[in-house]
Amino acid sequence: MRKAALHNLGCKVNSYETEAMQQLLENAGYEIVPFAEGADVYIINTCSVTNIADRKSRQMLHRAKKMNPSAVVIAAGCYVQAAGEELKKDEAVDLVIGNNKKTELVSILEDYFAQNKVTEEETVIDISHTAEYENLSISRIGDHTRAFVKVQDGCNQFCSYCIIPYTRGRVRSRKPQEVVEEITRLAALGYEEAVLTGIHLSSYGMDFPAEERIGLLELIIKVNEIPEIKRIRLGSLEPRIITEEFAKALAGMEKICPHFHLSLQSGCDATLKRMNRRYNTKEYLTGCELLRSAFKNPAITTDIIVGFPGETDAEFETTREYLKKLQFYEMHVFKYSVRNGTRAADMPDQIPESVKTKRSGELLTLEREMSLSYRESHLGSQTEVLMEEEYEVDGKRYVIGHTKEYLKAAVPFEEGIKGRMIKGTLWKMLTDEIIFLKC
């Protein structure tokens, strides 16, 4: 029996695909082992969202070959699509498998071990010219309490800083019945929360033929009808999908988690325009107001890029004031990273790293203040927490989990409560990030 080890880099979609590849190998008789010395096959599901992600992908490929020089090392995923020529020259890599070819992992390995020649033409496609959704699926989600389910791939937005449309291709959506069937299987195994994920989730369904077209809202309604699922959480959304109809429809479904990640990137319209984002700050604010009108104190989180080419001190200050106005639960703050192959990489007025670091630090300070304020606003409220893992605070053992708003809450340790829903009152701050749940 051959031994295989997998390592994932990147987003939740990549995590889902890594789980799916692992299950393909298990079904084919491979023994799955930790990513350490001793495996016969190493599979690195790579990321290429930034140049740093490229470097991490290369490092993991070289680490795998160093652990076992005679093993088969496979580079899979986005970095393969972005840097195929580079990987051809890399002696640490034995096989490359691009996006939309991961379902063929086992047959590709069989050909390789049978000493049949495996060419890149067979394992990497021109991802920009396919309309086919890669039909990976899973029957379990490792050692987790919530089920991340991929429903969509690709992106048509072409933001000026982003390589993803070139590595993931155009929008491709999974058939709604397949989504429902997978979540139903996972619910039968005890998963009570389903998280719908995709590369550009808001575009779900736009690629279906007109006579079959349904959008993200219609898919959510179908998932909501699965009796065993108690919670539905959504991945990152584009602001313009938040209409009054959309917000009200979600609020009418008790299973929906009032936790919305609305990608912003900048609070300055001039910067958004250079980024080729397809909304302005007024539209974004309207989306937040609609959610706050439909839900009681929802958690709204976002992404922010600082130091985008041409971002002046005044533009940054505009962004900071805008963020104060919106009062997010959490912000993921990124320093702009040059990504070769994108329009932004060739833009004038690139920002010095020292300026990016300063701006990032200022927004991270603001983020911590807003996040604590939001958590404290929930103190005294009744809630339900999906318990997930053990945790220790000041020498005392707890089990922590998340509310529907994705607030971390803790109860004193007790055997057998992991994976259960616990009701109680959010009583007091245990740490700056964890609230004590009084049952």
Secondary structure as UniProt FT lines:
FT   STRAND          3..8
FT   HELIX           12..27
FT   TURN            28..29
FT   STRAND          31..32
FT   TURN            37..38
FT   STRAND          41..46
FT   HELIX           51..67
FT   TURN            69..70
FT   STRAND          72..77
FT   HELIX           78..82
FT   HELIX           84..88
FT   TURN            91..92
FT   STRAND          95..97
FT   TURN            99..100
FT   HELIX           102..104
FT   HELIX           105..113
FT   TURN            114..115
FT   HELIX           120..123
FT   HELIX           127..129
FT   TURN            142..143
FT   STRAND          146..153
FT   TURN            160..161
FT   HELIX           164..168
FT   STRAND          172..173
FT   HELIX           176..188
FT   TURN            189..190
FT   STRAND          193..198
FT   TURN            199..200
FT   HELIX           201..203
FT   TURN            204..207
FT   HELIX           210..212
FT   HELIX           216..224
FT   TURN            227..228
FT   STRAND          231..234
FT   HELIX           239..241
FT   HELIX           244..251
FT   TURN            254..255
FT   STRAND          259..262
FT   HELIX           269..275
FT   HELIX           281..294
FT   STRAND          299..306
FT   TURN            309..310
FT   HELIX           313..326
FT   STRAND          330..335
FT   TURN            340..341
FT   HELIX           343..346
FT   HELIX           353..377
FT   TURN            378..380
FT   STRAND          382..393
FT   TURN            394..395
FT   STRAND          396..402
FT   TURN            404..405
FT   STRAND          408..412
FT   TURN            415..416
FT   TURN            418..419
FT   STRAND          421..429
FT   STRAND          434..438
//
